[in-house]
Amino acid sequence: MSVDTAVPAPARVERRPVKRTGGSGRGVAEVVTVVVAGVVAFPLFWMVLTAFKPEDEIISAQPRPWTLRPTFDSFVRALTVQNFGRYFVNSVVVALAVVVLSMAIAFLAAAALTRFRFKGRTTMLIMLLVVQMVPVEALTVPLFFLMRSVGQSVPAFGLNHLGSLVLVHLAFSLPFSIWMLRGFVAAVPVELEEAATLDGASRFGFLWRVLFPLVAPGLVATSVLSFIHAWNDFLFAKTFIISAAENQTLPLALQVFVKPDQNDWGAIMAGSTLMTIPVLVFFVFVQRRLVSGLAGAVKG
């Protein structure tokens, strides 16, 4: 006896054409992005180009976006400035001190503001925003007198010392760093802290072993911004470092090429190019965490 087993035919699936939407909008966005990137990068391109141009092309009445006779004379003049190496070391010391201290203090402060409920917490958060709204120029003169008073008690943090620059930059970088890291700390579930506590971890152990790796992208993002602000600073360095030439930073060293009759634009652009290199190197090392950190800040 044979049994016919009929295999059912597969059902026909109608393929609907996929509508591509947003093609023109994406193209416009890409064009706008390229234009904006070009506008932003043009000053950097012109700075590097001018640094390699000979003197006659720099002062020419018809500037050209290229040079047929590149030269290193401007870099030689910039590097032969007296105490240039000392100025470079001073800038590195100030920038790294600001980065390390701001990361440590901001991380602990953000954890405290997020995990604890205490009196004055809301007021402190509001003050973090208010401080960032005050123009830097409006606080320069009061800070000058404050640093002069501090120097009478603690000379290392008074005028003409690098400690004054570290304190001032720390005061301006901490509000932004704390506010930014607060979003990263708030995104970490409380259950992780409870699980770590059940496993025998102390509060410090949770901060270092669990919370710190999770908010590392935010720390990197804030550290880059703090480094750039401290590295490129001219106003505070000019205000607080008055007579101690050995404690001047790189932005102050460029004043040597600003002359009453005619500025040495080649040396100025060469020195500015040399100042940009450490920032680019620092950015290359942390670019991956920086992108994820900024994305996390936007989500937070």
PAGU-595941 format. One record per residue (C-alpha): residue number from 1; residue in three letters; y, z, x. Coordinates in Angstrom, 3 decimals, always signed. Layout:
! PAGU-595941
@voza NUM; guza ala; yy Y; zz Z; xx X .
...
END
This chain:
! PAGU-595941
@voza 1; guza met; yy +0.000; zz +0.000; xx +0.000 .
@voza 2; guza ser; yy +3.237; zz -1.050; xx +1.519 .
@voza 3; guza val; yy +6.526; zz +0.498; xx +0.773 .
@voza 4; guza asp; yy +9.634; zz -1.565; xx +1.240 .
@voza 5; guza thr; yy +12.373; zz +0.451; xx +2.845 .
@voza 6; guza ala; yy +15.614; zz -1.369; xx +2.475 .
@voza 7; guza val; yy +18.240; zz -0.498; xx +5.043 .
@voza 8; guza pro; yy +21.607; zz -0.296; xx +3.352 .
@voza 9; guza ala; yy +24.192; zz -2.624; xx +4.749 .
@voza 10; guza pro; yy +27.035; zz -0.908; xx +6.571 .
@voza 11; guza ala; yy +30.126; zz -0.518; xx +4.529 .
@voza 12; guza arg; yy +32.905; zz -2.836; xx +5.464 .
@voza 13; guza val; yy +35.897; zz -1.077; xx +6.829 .
@voza 14; guza glu; yy +39.104; zz -2.891; xx +6.262 .
@voza 15; guza arg; yy +41.281; zz -2.868; xx +9.318 .
@voza 16; guza arg; yy +44.841; zz -2.548; xx +8.427 .
@voza 17; guza pro; yy +47.358; zz -3.874; xx +10.848 .
@voza 18; guza val; yy +49.018; zz -1.107; xx +12.834 .
@voza 19; guza lys; yy +52.733; zz -1.110; xx +12.319 .
@voza 20; guza arg; yy +54.647; zz -0.496; xx +15.470 .
@voza 21; guza thr; yy +57.681; zz +1.468; xx +14.597 .
@voza 22; guza gly; yy +60.517; zz +2.506; xx +16.776 .
@voza 23; guza gly; yy +60.153; zz -0.322; xx +19.280 .
@voza 24; guza ser; yy +63.793; zz -1.310; xx +19.238 .
@voza 25; guza gly; yy +64.915; zz +2.310; xx +19.181 .
@voza 26; guza arg; yy +62.797; zz +3.113; xx +22.214 .
@voza 27; guza gly; yy +64.216; zz +0.136; xx +24.076 .
@voza 28; guza val; yy +67.767; zz +1.241; xx +23.352 .
@voza 29; guza ala; yy +66.922; zz +4.775; xx +24.514 .
@voza 30; guza glu; yy +65.471; zz +3.454; xx +27.777 .
@voza 31; guza val; yy +68.552; zz +1.328; xx +28.419 .
@voza 32; guza val; yy +70.855; zz +4.276; xx +27.737 .
@voza 33; guza thr; yy +68.751; zz +6.450; xx +30.037 .
@voza 34; guza val; yy +68.976; zz +3.923; xx +32.865 .
@voza 35; guza val; yy +72.745; zz +3.591; xx +32.420 .
@voza 36; guza val; yy +73.283; zz +7.355; xx +32.397 .
@voza 37; guza ala; yy +71.034; zz +7.779; xx +35.451 .
@voza 38; guza gly; yy +72.992; zz +5.064; xx +37.263 .
@voza 39; guza val; yy +76.324; zz +6.700; xx +36.461 .
@voza 40; guza val; yy +75.040; zz +10.083; xx +37.643 .
@voza 41; guza ala; yy +73.476; zz +8.694; xx +40.834 .
@voza 42; guza phe; yy +76.413; zz +6.471; xx +41.809 .
@voza 43; guza pro; yy +78.497; zz +9.253; xx +43.472 .
@voza 44; guza leu; yy +75.463; zz +10.260; xx +45.527 .
@voza 45; guza phe; yy +74.879; zz +6.636; xx +46.529 .
@voza 46; guza trp; yy +78.535; zz +6.185; xx +47.502 .
@voza 47; guza met; yy +78.509; zz +9.410; xx +49.521 .
@voza 48; guza val; yy +75.488; zz +8.338; xx +51.582 .
@voza 49; guza leu; yy +76.852; zz +4.799; xx +51.964 .
@voza 50; guza thr; yy +80.224; zz +6.053; xx +53.202 .
@voza 51; guza ala; yy +78.490; zz +8.331; xx +55.685 .
@voza 52; guza phe; yy +76.900; zz +5.268; xx +57.349 .
@voza 53; guza lys; yy +79.975; zz +3.043; xx +57.220 .
@voza 54; guza pro; yy +82.203; zz +2.481; xx +60.255 .
@voza 55; guza glu; yy +85.779; zz +3.742; xx +60.110 .
@voza 56; guza asp; yy +87.395; zz +0.373; xx +59.386 .
@voza 57; guza glu; yy +85.175; zz -0.225; xx +56.345 .
@voza 58; guza ile; yy +85.861; zz +3.268; xx +54.955 .
@voza 59; guza ile; yy +89.636; zz +2.836; xx +54.987 .
@voza 60; guza ser; yy +89.505; zz -0.795; xx +53.906 .
@voza 61; guza ala; yy +91.618; zz -1.764; xx +50.879 .
@voza 62; guza gln; yy +88.649; zz -3.719; xx +49.508 .
@voza 63; guza pro; yy +85.663; zz -1.336; xx +49.481 .
@voza 64; guza arg; yy +82.231; zz -2.912; xx +49.200 .
@voza 65; guza pro; yy +79.013; zz -1.296; xx +47.913 .
@voza 66; guza trp; yy +77.194; zz -2.200; xx +51.126 .
@voza 67; guza thr; yy +77.693; zz -2.219; xx +54.871 .
@voza 68; guza leu; yy +76.654; zz -4.755; xx +57.470 .
@voza 69; guza arg; yy +77.281; zz -2.409; xx +60.411 .
@voza 70; guza pro; yy +75.639; zz +0.959; xx +59.694 .
@voza 71; guza thr; yy +76.462; zz +3.646; xx +62.212 .
@voza 72; guza phe; yy +75.711; zz +7.315; xx +62.883 .
@voza 73; guza asp; yy +79.142; zz +8.143; xx +64.297 .
@voza 74; guza ser; yy +80.128; zz +10.158; xx +61.227 .
@voza 75; guza phe; yy +76.980; zz +12.269; xx +61.499 .
@voza 76; guza val; yy +77.651; zz +12.887; xx +65.191 .
@voza 77; guza arg; yy +81.165; zz +14.139; xx +64.406 .
@voza 78; guza ala; yy +79.826; zz +16.354; xx +61.609 .
@voza 79; guza leu; yy +77.068; zz +17.872; xx +63.740 .
@voza 80; guza thr; yy +79.334; zz +18.496; xx +66.712 .
@voza 81; guza val; yy +81.596; zz +20.841; xx +64.752 .
@voza 82; guza gln; yy +81.779; zz +24.172; xx +66.514 .
@voza 83; guza asn; yy +79.327; zz +26.726; xx +65.059 .
@voza 84; guza phe; yy +77.840; zz +24.143; xx +62.664 .
@voza 85; guza gly; yy +74.383; zz +25.681; xx +63.159 .
@voza 86; guza arg; yy +75.752; zz +29.136; xx +62.408 .
@voza 87; guza tyr; yy +77.370; zz +27.885; xx +59.200 .
@voza 88; guza phe; yy +74.061; zz +26.336; xx +58.167 .
@voza 89; guza val; yy +72.181; zz +29.591; xx +58.773 .
@voza 90; guza asn; yy +74.793; zz +31.539; xx +56.799 .
@voza 91; guza ser; yy +74.398; zz +29.221; xx +53.813 .
@voza 92; guza val; yy +70.602; zz +29.528; xx +53.965 .
@voza 93; guza val; yy +70.767; zz +33.330; xx +54.139 .
@voza 94; guza val; yy +73.131; zz +33.607; xx +51.177 .
@voza 95; guza ala; yy +71.229; zz +31.093; xx +49.013 .
@voza 96; guza leu; yy +67.767; zz +32.555; xx +49.699 .
@voza 97; guza ala; yy +68.976; zz +36.138; xx +49.200 .
@voza 98; guza val; yy +70.487; zz +35.197; xx +45.832 .
@voza 99; guza val; yy +67.311; zz +33.381; xx +44.773 .
@voza 100; guza val; yy +64.914; zz +36.196; xx +45.724 .
@voza 101; guza leu; yy +67.021; zz +39.002; xx +44.260 .
@voza 102; guza ser; yy +67.877; zz +37.141; xx +41.063 .
@voza 103; guza met; yy +64.226; zz +36.209; xx +40.447 .
@voza 104; guza ala; yy +63.001; zz +39.786; xx +40.950 .
@voza 105; guza ile; yy +65.730; zz +41.489; xx +38.910 .
@voza 106; guza ala; yy +65.788; zz +38.864; xx +36.158 .
@voza 107; guza phe; yy +62.006; zz +38.986; xx +35.748 .
@voza 108; guza leu; yy +61.941; zz +42.768; xx +35.334 .
@voza 109; guza ala; yy +65.017; zz +42.773; xx +33.093 .
@voza 110; guza ala; yy +63.620; zz +40.018; xx +30.860 .
@voza 111; guza ala; yy +60.328; zz +41.886; xx +30.525 .
@voza 112; guza ala; yy +62.170; zz +45.098; xx +29.594 .
@voza 113; guza leu; yy +64.410; zz +43.386; xx +27.036 .
@voza 114; guza thr; yy +61.451; zz +41.644; xx +25.427 .
@voza 115; guza arg; yy +58.729; zz +44.300; xx +25.472 .
@voza 116; guza phe; yy +60.766; zz +47.449; xx +24.813 .
@voza 117; guza arg; yy +62.972; zz +48.528; xx +21.948 .
@voza 118; guza phe; yy +65.784; zz +50.802; xx +23.062 .
@voza 119; guza lys; yy +69.295; zz +51.688; xx +22.035 .
@voza 120; guza gly; yy +71.883; zz +49.144; xx +23.115 .
@voza 121; guza arg; yy +69.365; zz +46.344; xx +23.531 .
@voza 122; guza thr; yy +71.170; zz +43.972; xx +21.150 .
@voza 123; guza thr; yy +74.512; zz +44.772; xx +22.742 .
@voza 124; guza met; yy +73.120; zz +43.953; xx +26.161 .
@voza 125; guza leu; yy +71.790; zz +40.605; xx +24.944 .
@voza 126; guza ile; yy +75.180; zz +39.732; xx +23.474 .
@voza 127; guza met; yy +76.900; zz +40.706; xx +26.709 .
@voza 128; guza leu; yy +74.626; zz +38.340; xx +28.626 .
@voza 129; guza leu; yy +76.048; zz +35.495; xx +26.556 .
@voza 130; guza val; yy +79.634; zz +36.712; xx +26.740 .
@voza 131; guza val; yy +79.570; zz +36.915; xx +30.536 .
@voza 132; guza gln; yy +78.571; zz +33.257; xx +30.777 .
@voza 133; guza met; yy +81.578; zz +32.230; xx +28.660 .
@voza 134; guza val; yy +84.152; zz +33.714; xx +31.045 .
@voza 135; guza pro; yy +85.588; zz +31.125; xx +33.492 .
@voza 136; guza val; yy +84.771; zz +31.804; xx +37.113 .
@voza 137; guza glu; yy +88.379; zz +31.183; xx +38.164 .
@voza 138; guza ala; yy +89.610; zz +33.963; xx +35.876 .
@voza 139; guza leu; yy +87.434; zz +36.523; xx +37.681 .
@voza 140; guza thr; yy +88.117; zz +35.454; xx +41.258 .
@voza 141; guza val; yy +91.192; zz +37.662; xx +41.817 .
@voza 142; guza pro; yy +89.660; zz +40.809; xx +40.213 .
@voza 143; guza leu; yy +86.500; zz +40.270; xx +42.249 .
@voza 144; guza phe; yy +88.569; zz +39.989; xx +45.414 .
@voza 145; guza phe; yy +90.064; zz +43.449; xx +44.894 .
@voza 146; guza leu; yy +86.665; zz +44.800; xx +43.840 .
@voza 147; guza met; yy +85.006; zz +43.533; xx +47.016 .
@voza 148; guza arg; yy +87.819; zz +44.983; xx +49.078 .
@voza 149; guza ser; yy +87.215; zz +48.387; xx +47.496 .
@voza 150; guza val; yy +83.458; zz +48.089; xx +47.950 .
@voza 151; guza gly; yy +83.959; zz +47.235; xx +51.617 .
@voza 152; guza gln; yy +85.678; zz +50.553; xx +52.221 .
@voza 153; guza ser; yy +82.478; zz +52.385; xx +51.238 .
@voza 154; guza val; yy +79.845; zz +49.831; xx +52.217 .
@voza 155; guza pro; yy +81.273; zz +47.461; xx +54.866 .
@voza 156; guza ala; yy +78.264; zz +45.118; xx +54.697 .
@voza 157; guza phe; yy +79.252; zz +44.132; xx +51.141 .
@voza 158; guza gly; yy +82.990; zz +43.933; xx +51.684 .
@voza 159; guza leu; yy +85.317; zz +41.090; xx +52.555 .
@voza 160; guza asn; yy +84.450; zz +38.838; xx +55.514 .
@voza 161; guza his; yy +80.744; zz +39.686; xx +55.138 .
@voza 162; guza leu; yy +77.939; zz +37.608; xx +53.674 .
@voza 163; guza gly; yy +76.929; zz +40.535; xx +51.483 .
@voza 164; guza ser; yy +80.013; zz +40.008; xx +49.317 .
@voza 165; guza leu; yy +78.924; zz +36.428; xx +48.588 .
@voza 166; guza val; yy +75.402; zz +37.592; xx +47.719 .
@voza 167; guza leu; yy +76.698; zz +40.219; xx +45.282 .
@voza 168; guza val; yy +79.100; zz +37.847; xx +43.535 .
@voza 169; guza his; yy +76.581; zz +35.031; xx +43.146 .
@voza 170; guza leu; yy +74.002; zz +37.531; xx +41.961 .
@voza 171; guza ala; yy +76.392; zz +38.771; xx +39.286 .
@voza 172; guza phe; yy +76.901; zz +35.250; xx +37.944 .
@voza 173; guza ser; yy +73.299; zz +34.061; xx +38.191 .
@voza 174; guza leu; yy +71.610; zz +37.091; xx +36.628 .
@voza 175; guza pro; yy +72.905; zz +36.693; xx +33.025 .
@voza 176; guza phe; yy +71.674; zz +33.111; xx +32.805 .
@voza 177; guza ser; yy +68.388; zz +33.913; xx +34.550 .
@voza 178; guza ile; yy +67.660; zz +36.893; xx +32.311 .
@voza 179; guza trp; yy +68.463; zz +34.985; xx +29.141 .
@voza 180; guza met; yy +66.313; zz +32.038; xx +30.189 .
@voza 181; guza leu; yy +63.320; zz +34.143; xx +31.291 .
@voza 182; guza arg; yy +63.487; zz +36.168; xx +28.089 .
@voza 183; guza gly; yy +62.182; zz +33.145; xx +26.176 .
@voza 184; guza phe; yy +59.228; zz +32.773; xx +28.554 .
@voza 185; guza val; yy +58.297; zz +36.441; xx +28.361 .
@voza 186; guza ala; yy +58.569; zz +36.408; xx +24.560 .
@voza 187; guza ala; yy +56.157; zz +33.455; xx +24.428 .
@voza 188; guza val; yy +53.401; zz +35.526; xx +26.080 .
@voza 189; guza pro; yy +51.270; zz +37.118; xx +23.332 .
@voza 190; guza val; yy +51.274; zz +40.887; xx +23.083 .
@voza 191; guza glu; yy +47.481; zz +40.744; xx +22.794 .
@voza 192; guza leu; yy +47.265; zz +39.847; xx +26.483 .
@voza 193; guza glu; yy +49.005; zz +43.068; xx +27.430 .
@voza 194; guza glu; yy +46.746; zz +45.046; xx +25.122 .
@voza 195; guza ala; yy +43.644; zz +43.400; xx +26.597 .
@voza 196; guza ala; yy +44.857; zz +44.089; xx +30.127 .
@voza 197; guza thr; yy +45.486; zz +47.726; xx +29.222 .
@voza 198; guza leu; yy +41.966; zz +48.062; xx +27.800 .
@voza 199; guza asp; yy +40.607; zz +46.637; xx +31.050 .
@voza 200; guza gly; yy +42.330; zz +49.399; xx +32.965 .
@voza 201; guza ala; yy +45.373; zz +47.524; xx +34.215 .
@voza 202; guza ser; yy +48.565; zz +49.486; xx +34.689 .
@voza 203; guza arg; yy +51.913; zz +48.256; xx +33.414 .
@voza 204; guza phe; yy +52.835; zz +47.054; xx +36.883 .
@voza 205; guza gly; yy +49.438; zz +45.382; xx +37.202 .
@voza 206; guza phe; yy +50.035; zz +43.511; xx +33.954 .
@voza 207; guza leu; yy +53.468; zz +42.390; xx +35.119 .
@voza 208; guza trp; yy +52.217; zz +41.129; xx +38.474 .
@voza 209; guza arg; yy +48.755; zz +39.755; xx +37.650 .
@voza 210; guza val; yy +49.226; zz +38.435; xx +34.106 .
@voza 211; guza leu; yy +52.859; zz +38.045; xx +33.150 .
@voza 212; guza phe; yy +54.237; zz +36.795; xx +36.467 .
@voza 213; guza pro; yy +51.905; zz +33.722; xx +36.733 .
@voza 214; guza leu; yy +52.605; zz +32.793; xx +33.116 .
@voza 215; guza val; yy +56.395; zz +32.820; xx +33.507 .
@voza 216; guza ala; yy +56.340; zz +31.237; xx +36.981 .
@voza 217; guza pro; yy +57.708; zz +27.881; xx +35.686 .
@voza 218; guza gly; yy +60.707; zz +29.675; xx +34.230 .
@voza 219; guza leu; yy +61.249; zz +31.533; xx +37.491 .
@voza 220; guza val; yy +61.223; zz +28.268; xx +39.389 .
@voza 221; guza ala; yy +63.744; zz +26.664; xx +37.034 .
@voza 222; guza thr; yy +66.156; zz +29.573; xx +37.318 .
@voza 223; guza ser; yy +65.696; zz +29.797; xx +41.079 .
@voza 224; guza val; yy +66.658; zz +26.139; xx +41.525 .
@voza 225; guza leu; yy +69.882; zz +26.601; xx +39.578 .
@voza 226; guza ser; yy +70.714; zz +29.814; xx +41.443 .
@voza 227; guza phe; yy +70.045; zz +28.115; xx +44.775 .
@voza 228; guza ile; yy +72.285; zz +25.155; xx +43.958 .
@voza 229; guza his; yy +75.180; zz +27.351; xx +42.821 .
@voza 230; guza ala; yy +75.004; zz +29.559; xx +45.908 .
@voza 231; guza trp; yy +74.498; zz +26.659; xx +48.314 .
@voza 232; guza asn; yy +77.388; zz +24.525; xx +47.046 .
@voza 233; guza asp; yy +79.864; zz +27.350; xx +46.538 .
@voza 234; guza phe; yy +83.318; zz +26.876; xx +48.021 .
@voza 235; guza leu; yy +85.604; zz +29.021; xx +45.858 .
@voza 236; guza phe; yy +84.031; zz +32.409; xx +46.549 .
@voza 237; guza ala; yy +83.365; zz +31.601; xx +50.206 .
@voza 238; guza lys; yy +87.011; zz +30.614; xx +50.653 .
@voza 239; guza thr; yy +88.209; zz +33.744; xx +48.811 .
@voza 240; guza phe; yy +86.025; zz +36.440; xx +50.378 .
@voza 241; guza ile; yy +85.495; zz +35.086; xx +53.914 .
@voza 242; guza ile; yy +89.090; zz +35.243; xx +55.108 .
@voza 243; guza ser; yy +89.180; zz +35.754; xx +58.864 .
@voza 244; guza ala; yy +85.546; zz +36.047; xx +60.007 .
@voza 245; guza ala; yy +84.825; zz +32.504; xx +61.200 .
@voza 246; guza glu; yy +81.275; zz +33.455; xx +62.208 .
@voza 247; guza asn; yy +80.428; zz +34.256; xx +58.565 .
@voza 248; guza gln; yy +81.672; zz +31.019; xx +57.038 .
@voza 249; guza thr; yy +79.303; zz +28.726; xx +55.152 .
@voza 250; guza leu; yy +78.797; zz +24.972; xx +55.248 .
@voza 251; guza pro; yy +81.301; zz +24.056; xx +52.491 .
@voza 252; guza leu; yy +84.005; zz +25.780; xx +54.524 .
@voza 253; guza ala; yy +82.983; zz +23.854; xx +57.645 .
@voza 254; guza leu; yy +84.019; zz +20.593; xx +55.969 .
@voza 255; guza gln; yy +87.627; zz +21.775; xx +55.997 .
@voza 256; guza val; yy +87.786; zz +20.826; xx +59.674 .
@voza 257; guza phe; yy +87.885; zz +17.152; xx +58.682 .
@voza 258; guza val; yy +90.663; zz +17.603; xx +56.099 .
@voza 259; guza lys; yy +93.801; zz +16.764; xx +58.073 .
@voza 260; guza pro; yy +97.457; zz +16.489; xx +57.024 .
@voza 261; guza asp; yy +97.899; zz +12.898; xx +58.199 .
@voza 262; guza gln; yy +94.542; zz +11.338; xx +57.291 .
@voza 263; guza asn; yy +91.219; zz +12.828; xx +56.243 .
@voza 264; guza asp; yy +88.079; zz +11.972; xx +58.174 .
@voza 265; guza trp; yy +86.175; zz +10.719; xx +55.132 .
@voza 266; guza gly; yy +83.230; zz +9.521; xx +57.177 .
@voza 267; guza ala; yy +82.580; zz +12.976; xx +58.626 .
@voza 268; guza ile; yy +83.204; zz +14.610; xx +55.234 .
@voza 269; guza met; yy +80.628; zz +12.361; xx +53.568 .
@voza 270; guza ala; yy +78.195; zz +12.820; xx +56.454 .
@voza 271; guza gly; yy +78.508; zz +16.601; xx +56.215 .
@voza 272; guza ser; yy +78.078; zz +16.439; xx +52.448 .
@voza 273; guza thr; yy +74.950; zz +14.331; xx +52.920 .
@voza 274; guza leu; yy +73.526; zz +16.861; xx +55.354 .
@voza 275; guza met; yy +74.291; zz +19.620; xx +52.866 .
@voza 276; guza thr; yy +72.386; zz +17.743; xx +50.150 .
@voza 277; guza ile; yy +69.161; zz +17.476; xx +52.168 .
@voza 278; guza pro; yy +68.052; zz +21.149; xx +51.822 .
@voza 279; guza val; yy +68.642; zz +21.010; xx +48.067 .
@voza 280; guza leu; yy +66.539; zz +17.852; xx +47.773 .
@voza 281; guza val; yy +63.756; zz +19.348; xx +49.889 .
@voza 282; guza phe; yy +63.743; zz +22.509; xx +47.772 .
@voza 283; guza phe; yy +63.677; zz +20.399; xx +44.621 .
@voza 284; guza val; yy +60.751; zz +18.267; xx +45.849 .
@voza 285; guza phe; yy +58.623; zz +21.363; xx +46.453 .
@voza 286; guza val; yy +59.237; zz +22.831; xx +42.987 .
@voza 287; guza gln; yy +59.770; zz +19.719; xx +40.857 .
@voza 288; guza arg; yy +56.522; zz +20.050; xx +38.890 .
@voza 289; guza arg; yy +57.117; zz +23.642; xx +37.897 .
@voza 290; guza leu; yy +60.789; zz +22.867; xx +37.324 .
@voza 291; guza val; yy +60.025; zz +20.230; xx +34.674 .
@voza 292; guza ser; yy +57.564; zz +22.498; xx +32.857 .
@voza 293; guza gly; yy +60.006; zz +25.383; xx +33.154 .
@voza 294; guza leu; yy +62.884; zz +23.479; xx +31.615 .
@voza 295; guza ala; yy +60.594; zz +22.192; xx +28.858 .
@voza 296; guza gly; yy +59.486; zz +25.755; xx +28.134 .
@voza 297; guza ala; yy +63.080; zz +26.910; xx +28.047 .
@voza 298; guza val; yy +63.914; zz +24.267; xx +25.459 .
@voza 299; guza lys; yy +60.940; zz +25.287; xx +23.321 .
@voza 300; guza gly; yy +61.838; zz +28.955; xx +23.633 .
END
